[in-house]
Structures are given as structure tokens and as C-alpha cells.
Amino acid sequence: MITQVLESIDNFLYAPILIIIMAAAGLYFTVRTRFVQLRLFGEACRLILEPPAGKKTVSSFQALMVSTASRVGTGNIVGVATAICLGGAGSVFWMWVMCIIGAASAFMESTLAQIFKRVDKDGGYYGGPAYYIEMAMHSRVPAFIFSLFLILTYAFGFNLLASYNLQSTFMAYSWYGHWTKIAVGAVLALLTGYCLMGGGKRIVHLTEVVVPVMGILYVLLSLLVLILNIKNIPAMFVDIFTDAFNFKAIFGGIAGSCLVLGIKRGLFSNEAGVGSAPNASASADVSHPVKQGLVQTISVYIDTMLLCTATALMCLSTGVAHTKEVAGAPYVQNAISSVLGKTGPVFITLAMILFAFTTLLGNLYYCDNALAFMNNKKIPSKRFMNMFYIACVVVIFVGALLKMEAVWAVADITMGGMTIINLPACVIFSKYAIGALNDYERQKRKGLNPKFTAERIGIPADLVMTWKSSSDAPKKRKKRRKKAAAQ
């Protein structure tokens, strides 16, 4: 009964409310920025490797890896497979469409997070949607609710799902049973808890190493499967596009259609417009906010156009049946087994272990920022944080024991709550992000390394507590920090 209630809320929330909000906002940002997510793709790639100003500050690459660690996860394998099994091959097409549109939303939210970021006592940076939501809506209430949804999403919903998805990969083995769920949940929970006690810096360094290796290996395997099934590729694309535009089937059961499932699973995977990645974006030390906005569009593409697509094409090219009974990890493992035999499921299990682990760490990194905002913008006590992490560890363990429908519904609902609050705030403040983009491009045309000044794009002084360029002289930087502390 509880699962049915959750699914009813989930279906109502996405069809049509969130579909309209996400599509409208993404198209608005795309048009207003003149397709920035495509037009400046090359510039975004170049900016990834730009170093930070200080040795102890977070670089664009590190911020990208933290946001990608949360985006890249079990959804890239299990989420895509679930969408195909329940909604059909057409889900892949709508996932692509929402990725391109959503990349504009990712640019907008991350640019705003940079514009309105704050400086801490050590000279580092923090911020995120809660800060610009509070200013855009002239109230702390919606920002507080957003932060609450963020915690429910990343400490509860997504962690339940990551744990469930990981244990589901063990269904392919003959020895799988109830004790397998308990063992997987316990080991994953204990490992995550151990890393969490090491603090946020460990998360940054760990994800910087693990995420690229994990992604590259998975894509290489997908390419191998595609090459071995090259004769099936034309029919596969026909299936994707035919199913995507079967409007009779879509509108006959919209909640479970390829359109809705493609959008839901794509949003779950790349999180564009949800308001998660800006928490990492705000920490980057860059000379202009647009730099981090552009870098975060790359994270969306890495997640959806590369990794999600790798899963989708790898599975569909094999011709293995995608039915409701094998929704999730079993479909991926059946597909890869048809090519690599018994070694295929083992690789998927290993990949899922890495995906789940880095997802959990990235998720809880975001929660730290939300908790600080809710605690009057101060980091909670160490005792409170330890209790919070223990609760998160328990959630991870429980997730391995639940049913698929329940964990997906919980994750969708909490994520939807974040999106409904974040995107309207981005629309309200879009003039500042667009102004920053125009300022960035003007300086680039003059052959300059763009530097940001809030006054230049008409941001009122009372909205920006502090913003420093990475080229500021040390004395100026110290003066700005004192001013911020006084405010």
C-alpha cells in the first residue's frame, strides 16, 4: 500500500508538472543564452584543466569531479536499464533531448552559485542554490525547504537507491539470497561511514582519482560490445526513434511511457536543474562565474551522452529482451552475458560497486552544505555531524533490503521537490547569469582572461556579500574577507 501511494505521488509529480517545468525552463535558458551548452562546448572543455589561484583552494576540475561523482552512479547502469525495460527503447531518445536542454539549466544554476558564493574564514568558498533562492524569493523559507529536500534526496532517497541497485547486481549469481542483501548493505554502509569520518577533503581527492578510471573502463566495455554486435546497430536506432515517436502509446499510458521514463531516469542520472551540482560549483576558485557554469555542462554530457548512452546502446545492440521482469541490473547483465559469458556480470558488479561508492560519497558532500545553511549558515557541531553520518549509514544498509518500486519512487519524489524550487529561482535571477555570460564573451573577444565584477552586470551590492577574482592581490583578498566577515 505504501509503495502504491508513493508511485501515485511520483506519477502525478512528473506527469505533467515537472515535465512542463523542466522543459520550459531548459528551453528558456537555451534561447536566452543562444545555445550556450552547444555554442561554447570547446571553451568548456578547455576550462576544465584551468588551475585554481591558491594551493589550498578547489580547482574547476575538482569541482567537476565532485559533481560528476554524484551524477555518475548507479543510475547510469540500473536507471537506464529500468527506463528501457519499463518504457521502451524510445526512452533513450527523450533522455538525450532532456540532456541537451538540461545542460542549459546546469549552466544557469552553477553560474548563479558562483556569482552568489561566500568566503569562509580560511579563504575557501561555499554556496549553492539555497543562497540564491533566499535572495531571489526574498525569503528564507523556500531556501530552507529546498535544503530539507536536498537532505532527504541525497542522505535518504538516493542512498536507499544506490544501495538497492548495488545489491540487485548480485541477482545474477546462483548463491544470491536474503543474506546477500544483508551482507552487501552492511559492507557498503561500513565503508561509506569510514570514509565520511575523514571529512570533505578526502571526498574531493578520492573522487578525483576514481571517477575518470571508472567511467573510461565502462565506456571501453560498451564499445567492445557494440563492435561485436555491429550488424544490429541500424535496427537498434530504428527501434529507438520509432518507439520515441509512438505518440499513441505515449499518451495511452503517459506515466509509464518512454517519454516520462526517459525524462525521469535522465534527470535522476544527470541532475541538471535539480540544484545539486551548484553546491560543488560554488567551491571552485575561478576568475569568472561563467567558467564554472560552462564546466558543469560538460558534467551533464559525461553523465548522459557518454555513460548513460553507453549502457543503452550496449544493451539494445545485443537484442536481448527488455521486459519488466528483468528491469534494472538483470537486463544489463543478461545483455553483457550474451557477448562475454560469465565474466560480463562480474564486470558489471565491480563497476556498480565503484559507481555506488562514489555516488554515496558525492551525495553526502552536498548534505554538509545544506546542513550548514539550515544551521544559520554555520557548520553544525562535530557531534551532530557524526550522528547524521551514522543515520546515513543506517539508511544505506536499509536500502539494500527494500523493493525496487519503493526506492525509485522515494528518490523521484524528493528530487522533484528540489527541482520545483530551484528552477523558478534560476528563472528569476537568470538576468544576472546571462549578464555574466555576455560580460565573459566580451572579455574573451578582446583576448583577455575574463575577470568578474558584480557591479559590471548590474547586481545590487546588497545581494553579493563577497566575490574575489583569482587575480586579486593578497591585500585586496584579505580586505574582502574582513568585509565579508563584518557583513
MIZALO-260659 format. One record per residue (C-alpha): residue number from 1; x, y, z. Coordinates in Angstrom, 1 decimal. Last residue first. Example, Ala and Ser with C-alpha at 12.3 -4.5 7.8 and 13.67 -1.06 7.14 Angstrom:
<gutis>
{guti 2, {13.7, -1.1, 7.1}}
{guti 1, {12.3, -4.5, 7.8}}
</gutis>
This chain:
<gutis>
{guti 487, {28.7, 41.8, 7.0}}
{guti 486, {31.8, 42.1, 9.2}}
{guti 485, {33.1, 38.7, 8.0}}
{guti 484, {32.6, 39.7, 4.4}}
{guti 483, {34.4, 43.0, 4.9}}
{guti 482, {37.3, 41.1, 6.5}}
{guti 481, {37.4, 38.7, 3.6}}
{guti 480, {37.4, 41.5, 1.1}}
{guti 479, {40.3, 43.2, 2.8}}
{guti 478, {42.4, 40.0, 2.9}}
{guti 477, {41.8, 39.5, -0.9}}
{guti 476, {42.8, 43.0, -1.6}}
{guti 475, {46.0, 42.6, 0.3}}
{guti 474, {46.8, 39.4, -1.5}}
{guti 473, {46.4, 41.0, -5.0}}
{guti 472, {43.3, 39.8, -6.8}}
{guti 471, {44.0, 37.5, -9.8}}
{guti 470, {41.7, 34.7, -8.6}}
{guti 469, {38.9, 37.3, -8.7}}
{guti 468, {37.0, 37.9, -5.5}}
{guti 467, {33.3, 37.9, -4.7}}
{guti 466, {31.8, 38.8, -1.4}}
{guti 465, {28.4, 39.6, 0.1}}
{guti 464, {26.7, 40.0, -3.2}}
{guti 463, {23.0, 40.8, -3.0}}
{guti 462, {23.4, 44.1, -1.0}}
{guti 461, {25.7, 45.5, -3.8}}
{guti 460, {22.9, 45.3, -6.4}}
{guti 459, {24.0, 43.2, -9.4}}
{guti 458, {24.1, 45.4, -12.5}}
{guti 457, {26.4, 43.4, -14.8}}
{guti 456, {29.5, 45.5, -14.2}}
{guti 455, {28.7, 45.9, -10.5}}
{guti 454, {29.4, 42.2, -9.9}}
{guti 453, {33.0, 42.4, -11.3}}
{guti 452, {34.3, 39.2, -12.9}}
{guti 451, {37.6, 38.7, -14.6}}
{guti 450, {37.8, 37.2, -18.1}}
{guti 449, {41.3, 36.2, -19.4}}
{guti 448, {41.5, 38.7, -22.1}}
{guti 447, {41.8, 38.4, -25.9}}
{guti 446, {39.3, 41.3, -26.5}}
{guti 445, {36.7, 38.8, -27.8}}
{guti 444, {37.2, 36.9, -24.5}}
{guti 443, {36.3, 40.0, -22.5}}
{guti 442, {33.0, 40.5, -24.4}}
{guti 441, {32.2, 36.7, -24.0}}
{guti 440, {32.6, 36.9, -20.3}}
{guti 439, {30.5, 40.0, -19.9}}
{guti 438, {27.7, 38.4, -22.1}}
{guti 437, {27.8, 35.3, -19.9}}
{guti 436, {27.7, 37.4, -16.7}}
{guti 435, {24.7, 39.3, -18.0}}
{guti 434, {23.0, 36.0, -18.8}}
{guti 433, {23.7, 34.7, -15.3}}
{guti 432, {22.4, 38.0, -13.8}}
{guti 431, {19.3, 38.1, -16.0}}
{guti 430, {18.6, 34.5, -15.0}}
{guti 429, {17.9, 35.5, -11.4}}
{guti 428, {14.1, 34.9, -11.5}}
{guti 427, {14.5, 32.0, -13.9}}
{guti 426, {17.0, 30.3, -11.6}}
{guti 425, {14.7, 30.8, -8.7}}
{guti 424, {11.9, 29.1, -10.7}}
{guti 423, {14.3, 26.2, -11.4}}
{guti 422, {15.4, 25.6, -7.8}}
{guti 421, {12.0, 25.2, -6.0}}
{guti 420, {10.4, 22.6, -8.4}}
{guti 419, {13.7, 20.9, -8.9}}
{guti 418, {14.3, 20.2, -5.2}}
{guti 417, {10.8, 18.7, -4.7}}
{guti 416, {11.3, 16.5, -7.8}}
{guti 415, {14.5, 15.0, -6.3}}
{guti 414, {12.5, 14.1, -3.1}}
{guti 413, {9.7, 12.5, -5.2}}
{guti 412, {12.0, 10.6, -7.7}}
{guti 411, {14.2, 9.2, -4.9}}
{guti 410, {11.2, 7.9, -2.9}}
{guti 409, {9.6, 6.4, -6.1}}
{guti 408, {12.8, 4.6, -7.1}}
{guti 407, {13.2, 3.1, -3.6}}
{guti 406, {9.6, 1.9, -3.4}}
{guti 405, {9.4, 0.3, -6.9}}
{guti 404, {12.7, -1.6, -6.4}}
{guti 403, {11.8, -3.3, -3.1}}
{guti 402, {13.8, -2.7, 0.1}}
{guti 401, {16.6, -4.7, 1.8}}
{guti 400, {19.7, -3.0, 0.3}}
{guti 399, {18.2, 0.4, 1.2}}
{guti 398, {18.2, -0.5, 4.9}}
{guti 397, {22.0, -0.6, 5.0}}
{guti 396, {22.4, 2.7, 3.2}}
{guti 395, {19.8, 4.3, 5.5}}
{guti 394, {21.8, 3.1, 8.6}}
{guti 393, {25.0, 4.7, 7.2}}
{guti 392, {23.1, 7.9, 6.8}}
{guti 391, {21.9, 7.9, 10.4}}
{guti 390, {25.5, 7.3, 11.5}}
{guti 389, {26.6, 10.3, 9.3}}
{guti 388, {24.0, 12.5, 11.0}}
{guti 387, {25.2, 11.4, 14.4}}
{guti 386, {28.8, 12.2, 13.4}}
{guti 385, {27.6, 15.6, 12.1}}
{guti 384, {25.8, 16.4, 15.3}}
{guti 383, {28.9, 15.6, 17.4}}
{guti 382, {31.1, 17.6, 15.1}}
{guti 381, {28.9, 20.6, 15.6}}
{guti 380, {26.9, 22.0, 12.7}}
{guti 379, {28.7, 24.2, 10.1}}
{guti 378, {27.2, 27.7, 10.2}}
{guti 377, {24.9, 29.3, 7.7}}
{guti 376, {22.1, 29.7, 10.3}}
{guti 375, {22.0, 25.9, 10.9}}
{guti 374, {19.8, 25.3, 7.8}}
{guti 373, {22.6, 26.7, 5.6}}
{guti 372, {25.3, 24.5, 7.3}}
{guti 371, {23.0, 21.4, 6.9}}
{guti 370, {22.7, 22.1, 3.1}}
{guti 369, {26.4, 22.4, 2.7}}
{guti 368, {27.1, 19.1, 4.5}}
{guti 367, {24.4, 17.4, 2.5}}
{guti 366, {26.2, 18.0, -0.7}}
{guti 365, {29.2, 16.0, 0.4}}
{guti 364, {26.8, 13.3, 1.4}}
{guti 363, {25.7, 12.7, -2.2}}
{guti 362, {29.3, 12.7, -3.5}}
{guti 361, {30.3, 10.0, -1.1}}
{guti 360, {27.3, 7.9, -1.8}}
{guti 359, {27.7, 8.2, -5.6}}
{guti 358, {31.4, 7.3, -5.3}}
{guti 357, {30.5, 4.0, -3.6}}
{guti 356, {27.6, 3.2, -5.8}}
{guti 355, {29.6, 3.6, -9.1}}
{guti 354, {32.6, 1.8, -7.7}}
{guti 353, {30.5, -1.2, -6.6}}
{guti 352, {28.4, -1.0, -9.8}}
{guti 351, {31.6, -1.3, -11.9}}
{guti 350, {32.6, -4.4, -10.0}}
{guti 349, {29.1, -6.0, -10.4}}
{guti 348, {29.1, -5.1, -14.1}}
{guti 347, {32.5, -6.7, -14.5}}
{guti 346, {31.3, -9.9, -12.8}}
{guti 345, {28.1, -9.9, -14.9}}
{guti 344, {30.3, -10.0, -18.1}}
{guti 343, {32.8, -12.7, -17.0}}
{guti 342, {30.1, -15.4, -17.2}}
{guti 341, {29.7, -15.0, -21.0}}
{guti 340, {31.2, -12.0, -22.7}}
{guti 339, {28.7, -11.4, -25.5}}
{guti 338, {25.3, -12.7, -24.3}}
{guti 337, {26.5, -12.2, -20.8}}
{guti 336, {26.6, -8.4, -21.5}}
{guti 335, {22.9, -8.3, -22.3}}
{guti 334, {21.8, -10.5, -19.4}}
{guti 333, {23.9, -8.4, -17.0}}
{guti 332, {22.3, -5.2, -18.2}}
{guti 331, {18.8, -6.6, -18.0}}
{guti 330, {19.5, -8.1, -14.5}}
{guti 329, {20.7, -4.7, -13.3}}
{guti 328, {17.4, -2.9, -13.8}}
{guti 327, {14.2, -4.3, -15.2}}
{guti 326, {14.4, -8.1, -15.9}}
{guti 325, {10.7, -8.9, -15.2}}
{guti 324, {9.5, -5.7, -16.9}}
{guti 323, {10.9, -6.8, -20.2}}
{guti 322, {14.0, -5.9, -22.3}}
{guti 321, {14.7, -9.0, -24.4}}
{guti 320, {18.3, -9.3, -25.5}}
{guti 319, {19.0, -7.8, -28.9}}
{guti 318, {22.7, -7.3, -28.1}}
{guti 317, {22.6, -3.8, -29.6}}
{guti 316, {20.0, -2.7, -27.1}}
{guti 315, {22.2, -3.4, -24.1}}
{guti 314, {25.4, -1.7, -25.3}}
{guti 313, {23.4, 1.2, -26.8}}
{guti 312, {21.6, 2.0, -23.5}}
{guti 311, {24.6, 1.5, -21.2}}
{guti 310, {26.9, 3.6, -23.3}}
{guti 309, {24.2, 6.2, -23.7}}
{guti 308, {24.0, 6.6, -20.0}}
{guti 307, {27.8, 6.9, -19.8}}
{guti 306, {28.6, 9.2, -22.7}}
{guti 305, {25.6, 11.4, -23.6}}
{guti 304, {24.1, 11.2, -20.1}}
{guti 303, {26.9, 11.5, -17.5}}
{guti 302, {29.7, 13.0, -19.5}}
{guti 301, {27.3, 15.4, -21.1}}
{guti 300, {25.9, 16.6, -17.8}}
{guti 299, {29.5, 17.0, -16.4}}
{guti 298, {30.4, 19.0, -19.5}}
{guti 297, {27.6, 21.5, -18.8}}
{guti 296, {29.3, 21.9, -15.3}}
{guti 295, {32.4, 23.3, -16.9}}
{guti 294, {30.5, 26.1, -18.7}}
{guti 293, {28.9, 27.3, -15.4}}
{guti 292, {32.3, 27.1, -13.7}}
{guti 291, {33.9, 29.4, -16.2}}
{guti 290, {30.8, 31.6, -16.3}}
{guti 289, {31.5, 32.6, -12.6}}
{guti 288, {34.7, 34.4, -13.6}}
{guti 287, {38.2, 34.3, -12.0}}
{guti 286, {37.8, 30.8, -10.7}}
{guti 285, {38.2, 29.2, -7.3}}
{guti 284, {35.7, 26.4, -7.2}}
{guti 283, {33.5, 25.9, -4.0}}
{guti 282, {30.4, 27.3, -5.6}}
{guti 281, {30.4, 24.6, -8.3}}
{guti 280, {30.2, 21.9, -5.6}}
{guti 279, {26.9, 23.2, -4.2}}
{guti 278, {25.9, 24.1, -7.8}}
{guti 277, {25.9, 20.3, -8.6}}
{guti 276, {22.8, 19.6, -6.5}}
{guti 275, {20.2, 22.1, -7.7}}
{guti 274, {17.9, 19.8, -9.6}}
{guti 273, {18.4, 21.8, -12.8}}
{guti 272, {20.5, 19.1, -14.4}}
{guti 271, {20.6, 16.1, -12.1}}
{guti 270, {22.5, 13.9, -14.7}}
{guti 269, {21.2, 10.5, -13.6}}
{guti 268, {18.0, 11.2, -11.9}}
{guti 267, {17.1, 13.7, -14.6}}
{guti 266, {17.7, 11.1, -17.3}}
{guti 265, {15.8, 8.5, -15.4}}
{guti 264, {12.8, 10.8, -15.1}}
{guti 263, {13.0, 12.2, -18.6}}
{guti 262, {13.3, 8.8, -20.3}}
{guti 261, {10.6, 7.4, -18.0}}
{guti 260, {8.2, 10.2, -18.9}}
{guti 259, {8.7, 10.0, -22.7}}
{guti 258, {9.1, 6.2, -22.8}}
{guti 257, {5.7, 5.9, -21.2}}
{guti 256, {4.8, 4.7, -17.7}}
{guti 255, {3.1, 7.9, -16.5}}
{guti 254, {1.8, 8.6, -20.1}}
{guti 253, {-0.2, 5.5, -20.6}}
{guti 252, {-2.2, 6.0, -23.8}}
{guti 251, {-0.4, 9.3, -24.4}}
{guti 250, {2.9, 7.5, -25.0}}
{guti 249, {1.5, 4.5, -26.9}}
{guti 248, {-0.4, 6.7, -29.3}}
{guti 247, {2.6, 9.0, -29.6}}
{guti 246, {4.9, 6.4, -31.0}}
{guti 245, {7.6, 8.9, -31.6}}
{guti 244, {10.2, 7.6, -29.2}}
{guti 243, {9.4, 4.0, -30.2}}
{guti 242, {10.3, 4.5, -33.8}}
{guti 241, {13.4, 6.5, -32.9}}
{guti 240, {14.8, 3.9, -30.6}}
{guti 239, {13.8, 0.9, -32.7}}
{guti 238, {15.3, 2.4, -35.8}}
{guti 237, {18.5, 3.1, -33.9}}
{guti 236, {18.7, -0.6, -32.8}}
{guti 235, {18.0, -1.9, -36.3}}
{guti 234, {21.0, 0.1, -37.7}}
{guti 233, {23.2, -1.2, -34.8}}
{guti 232, {22.5, -4.9, -35.1}}
{guti 231, {25.3, -5.7, -37.5}}
{guti 230, {27.8, -4.1, -35.2}}
{guti 229, {27.2, -6.6, -32.4}}
{guti 228, {30.8, -7.3, -31.5}}
{guti 227, {31.7, -3.7, -32.1}}
{guti 226, {28.9, -2.6, -29.8}}
{guti 225, {30.0, -5.0, -27.0}}
{guti 224, {33.6, -3.6, -27.3}}
{guti 223, {32.4, 0.0, -27.2}}
{guti 222, {30.4, -0.8, -24.0}}
{guti 221, {33.5, -2.3, -22.4}}
{guti 220, {35.5, 0.8, -23.3}}
{guti 219, {32.8, 3.1, -21.9}}
{guti 218, {32.9, 1.2, -18.5}}
{guti 217, {36.6, 1.4, -18.3}}
{guti 216, {36.7, 5.1, -19.0}}
{guti 215, {34.0, 5.9, -16.4}}
{guti 214, {35.6, 4.1, -13.5}}
{guti 213, {39.0, 5.5, -14.3}}
{guti 212, {37.7, 9.1, -14.5}}
{guti 211, {35.6, 8.8, -11.3}}
{guti 210, {38.2, 7.1, -9.1}}
{guti 209, {41.0, 9.6, -8.9}}
{guti 208, {39.2, 12.9, -8.5}}
{guti 207, {36.6, 11.1, -6.4}}
{guti 206, {39.1, 10.2, -3.8}}
{guti 205, {40.7, 13.6, -3.5}}
{guti 204, {37.4, 15.5, -3.2}}
{guti 203, {35.9, 13.0, -0.7}}
{guti 202, {39.1, 13.1, 1.4}}
{guti 201, {38.7, 16.9, 1.6}}
{guti 200, {35.2, 16.6, 2.9}}
{guti 199, {36.0, 14.8, 6.2}}
{guti 198, {37.7, 11.5, 7.2}}
{guti 197, {34.7, 10.3, 9.2}}
{guti 196, {32.8, 10.0, 5.9}}
{guti 195, {35.3, 7.5, 4.6}}
{guti 194, {34.7, 5.1, 7.5}}
{guti 193, {30.9, 5.5, 7.2}}
{guti 192, {31.0, 4.7, 3.5}}
{guti 191, {32.9, 1.5, 4.1}}
{guti 190, {30.6, 0.5, 6.9}}
{guti 189, {27.4, 1.1, 4.9}}
{guti 188, {28.7, -0.7, 1.8}}
{guti 187, {29.7, -3.7, 3.9}}
{guti 186, {26.4, -3.9, 5.8}}
{guti 185, {24.2, -3.4, 2.7}}
{guti 184, {26.1, -6.0, 0.7}}
{guti 183, {26.0, -8.5, 3.6}}
{guti 182, {22.3, -8.0, 4.3}}
{guti 181, {21.3, -8.3, 0.7}}
{guti 180, {23.3, -11.4, 0.2}}
{guti 179, {21.7, -12.9, 3.3}}
{guti 178, {18.3, -12.6, 1.6}}
{guti 177, {19.5, -14.7, -1.3}}
{guti 176, {22.0, -14.8, -4.2}}
{guti 175, {24.1, -18.0, -4.4}}
{guti 174, {23.2, -18.7, -8.0}}
{guti 173, {24.6, -15.3, -9.2}}
{guti 172, {22.8, -12.9, -11.5}}
{guti 171, {20.8, -11.4, -8.5}}
{guti 170, {24.1, -10.0, -7.3}}
{guti 169, {23.6, -6.8, -9.4}}
{guti 168, {20.5, -6.1, -7.3}}
{guti 167, {22.7, -5.5, -4.2}}
{guti 166, {24.2, -2.4, -6.0}}
{guti 165, {20.9, -1.0, -7.1}}
{guti 164, {19.4, -1.3, -3.6}}
{guti 163, {22.4, 0.5, -2.0}}
{guti 162, {22.3, 3.3, -4.6}}
{guti 161, {18.5, 3.6, -4.2}}
{guti 160, {18.5, 4.0, -0.5}}
{guti 159, {21.3, 6.5, -0.8}}
{guti 158, {19.4, 8.5, -3.4}}
{guti 157, {16.3, 8.8, -1.3}}
{guti 156, {17.9, 9.3, 2.2}}
{guti 155, {21.0, 11.4, 2.5}}
{guti 154, {20.9, 12.8, -1.0}}
{guti 153, {17.2, 13.3, -1.5}}
{guti 152, {16.0, 14.0, 2.1}}
{guti 151, {19.0, 16.3, 2.6}}
{guti 150, {18.2, 18.2, -0.6}}
{guti 149, {14.5, 18.3, 0.2}}
{guti 148, {15.5, 20.0, 3.6}}
{guti 147, {17.8, 22.4, 1.8}}
{guti 146, {15.0, 23.3, -0.6}}
{guti 145, {12.6, 23.9, 2.3}}
{guti 144, {15.1, 26.2, 4.0}}
{guti 143, {15.6, 28.1, 0.7}}
{guti 142, {11.8, 28.4, 0.3}}
{guti 141, {11.5, 29.8, 3.9}}
{guti 140, {14.5, 32.2, 3.9}}
{guti 139, {12.5, 34.8, 1.9}}
{guti 138, {13.2, 37.4, -0.7}}
{guti 137, {12.5, 34.9, -3.5}}
{guti 136, {15.7, 35.6, -5.4}}
{guti 135, {17.8, 36.2, -2.3}}
{guti 134, {16.8, 33.0, -0.5}}
{guti 133, {17.0, 31.0, -3.7}}
{guti 132, {20.5, 32.4, -4.4}}
{guti 131, {21.8, 31.1, -1.1}}
{guti 130, {19.9, 27.8, -1.0}}
{guti 129, {21.1, 27.1, -4.6}}
{guti 128, {24.8, 26.8, -3.7}}
{guti 127, {27.4, 28.4, -1.5}}
{guti 126, {30.9, 27.8, -0.3}}
{guti 125, {34.4, 29.2, -0.9}}
{guti 124, {37.8, 28.9, 0.8}}
{guti 123, {39.6, 31.9, 2.4}}
{guti 122, {40.1, 30.1, 5.7}}
{guti 121, {37.3, 32.2, 7.4}}
{guti 120, {34.8, 31.2, 4.7}}
{guti 119, {34.0, 33.1, 1.5}}
{guti 118, {30.5, 33.2, 0.1}}
{guti 117, {29.1, 32.3, -3.4}}
{guti 116, {26.5, 34.4, -5.1}}
{guti 115, {28.1, 34.7, -8.5}}
{guti 114, {29.4, 31.2, -8.4}}
{guti 113, {26.1, 29.6, -7.4}}
{guti 112, {24.5, 31.7, -10.2}}
{guti 111, {26.9, 30.2, -12.8}}
{guti 110, {26.2, 26.7, -11.5}}
{guti 109, {22.4, 27.2, -11.8}}
{guti 108, {22.5, 28.7, -15.3}}
{guti 107, {25.0, 26.2, -16.8}}
{guti 106, {23.1, 23.2, -15.4}}
{guti 105, {19.8, 24.7, -16.8}}
{guti 104, {21.5, 25.0, -20.2}}
{guti 103, {22.7, 21.4, -19.9}}
{guti 102, {19.0, 20.4, -19.2}}
{guti 101, {18.0, 21.1, -22.8}}
{guti 100, {20.8, 18.9, -24.2}}
{guti 99, {20.2, 16.2, -21.5}}
{guti 98, {16.4, 16.4, -21.9}}
{guti 97, {16.7, 15.5, -25.6}}
{guti 96, {19.1, 12.7, -25.0}}
{guti 95, {16.9, 11.1, -22.3}}
{guti 94, {14.0, 11.5, -24.7}}
{guti 93, {15.8, 9.4, -27.3}}
{guti 92, {16.8, 6.7, -24.8}}
{guti 91, {13.2, 6.3, -23.5}}
{guti 90, {12.3, 5.3, -27.1}}
{guti 89, {13.8, 1.9, -26.3}}
{guti 88, {10.8, 1.0, -24.2}}
{guti 87, {9.2, 2.4, -21.0}}
{guti 86, {9.5, -0.3, -18.4}}
{guti 85, {12.5, -2.2, -19.7}}
{guti 84, {14.2, 0.8, -21.3}}
{guti 83, {13.7, 3.0, -18.3}}
{guti 82, {15.0, 0.3, -15.9}}
{guti 81, {18.1, -0.2, -18.0}}
{guti 80, {18.8, 3.5, -17.9}}
{guti 79, {18.4, 3.7, -14.1}}
{guti 78, {20.4, 0.5, -13.5}}
{guti 77, {23.5, 1.5, -15.4}}
{guti 76, {23.9, 5.2, -15.4}}
{guti 75, {21.6, 5.5, -12.4}}
{guti 74, {24.1, 3.5, -10.3}}
{guti 73, {26.5, 6.4, -10.4}}
{guti 72, {27.7, 9.4, -12.3}}
{guti 71, {25.8, 12.4, -11.2}}
{guti 70, {27.2, 12.4, -7.6}}
{guti 69, {30.8, 11.7, -8.7}}
{guti 68, {30.3, 14.2, -11.6}}
{guti 67, {29.6, 17.0, -9.1}}
{guti 66, {32.7, 16.1, -7.1}}
{guti 65, {34.8, 15.6, -10.3}}
{guti 64, {33.7, 18.9, -11.7}}
{guti 63, {34.6, 20.7, -8.5}}
{guti 62, {38.0, 19.1, -8.6}}
{guti 61, {38.5, 20.1, -12.3}}
{guti 60, {37.4, 23.7, -11.7}}
{guti 59, {40.0, 23.8, -8.9}}
{guti 58, {39.3, 23.9, -5.1}}
{guti 57, {41.5, 26.1, -3.0}}
{guti 56, {44.5, 25.1, -0.9}}
{guti 55, {47.2, 25.7, -3.5}}
{guti 54, {45.7, 29.1, -4.5}}
{guti 53, {44.6, 30.6, -7.8}}
{guti 52, {42.9, 27.4, -9.1}}
{guti 51, {44.3, 25.7, -12.2}}
{guti 50, {42.4, 25.6, -15.6}}
{guti 49, {42.1, 22.0, -16.7}}
{guti 48, {38.3, 22.0, -17.1}}
{guti 47, {38.4, 25.4, -18.9}}
{guti 46, {39.4, 24.0, -22.2}}
{guti 45, {36.4, 21.6, -22.4}}
{guti 44, {34.1, 24.5, -21.6}}
{guti 43, {35.6, 26.6, -24.4}}
{guti 42, {35.0, 23.8, -26.9}}
{guti 41, {31.4, 23.4, -25.8}}
{guti 40, {30.8, 27.2, -26.1}}
{guti 39, {28.0, 27.0, -28.8}}
{guti 38, {26.5, 23.7, -27.6}}
{guti 37, {25.6, 24.5, -23.9}}
{guti 36, {25.5, 28.2, -24.7}}
{guti 35, {22.5, 27.6, -27.0}}
{guti 34, {21.9, 31.4, -27.5}}
{guti 33, {21.9, 32.1, -23.8}}
{guti 32, {18.3, 33.3, -23.8}}
{guti 31, {17.2, 30.5, -26.1}}
{guti 30, {18.7, 27.7, -24.1}}
{guti 29, {17.7, 29.2, -20.8}}
{guti 28, {14.0, 29.4, -21.9}}
{guti 27, {14.2, 25.9, -23.4}}
{guti 26, {15.5, 24.5, -20.1}}
{guti 25, {13.0, 26.4, -18.0}}
{guti 24, {10.0, 25.2, -20.2}}
{guti 23, {11.2, 21.6, -20.4}}
{guti 22, {11.9, 21.3, -16.7}}
{guti 21, {8.7, 23.0, -15.6}}
{guti 20, {6.5, 21.2, -18.1}}
{guti 19, {7.9, 17.7, -17.3}}
{guti 18, {7.8, 18.5, -13.6}}
{guti 17, {4.1, 19.1, -13.5}}
{guti 16, {2.7, 16.7, -16.2}}
{guti 15, {3.3, 13.9, -15.5}}
{guti 14, {6.3, 14.2, -13.1}}
{guti 13, {4.6, 15.0, -9.8}}
{guti 12, {1.4, 13.0, -10.6}}
{guti 11, {3.4, 9.8, -11.3}}
{guti 10, {5.6, 10.1, -8.2}}
{guti 9, {2.6, 10.8, -5.9}}
{guti 8, {0.9, 7.7, -7.3}}
{guti 7, {4.1, 5.7, -7.0}}
{guti 6, {4.5, 6.6, -3.4}}
{guti 5, {0.9, 5.7, -2.6}}
{guti 4, {1.3, 2.3, -4.3}}
{guti 3, {4.5, 1.6, -2.4}}
{guti 2, {2.8, 2.4, 0.9}}
{guti 1, {0.0, 0.0, 0.0}}
</gutis>
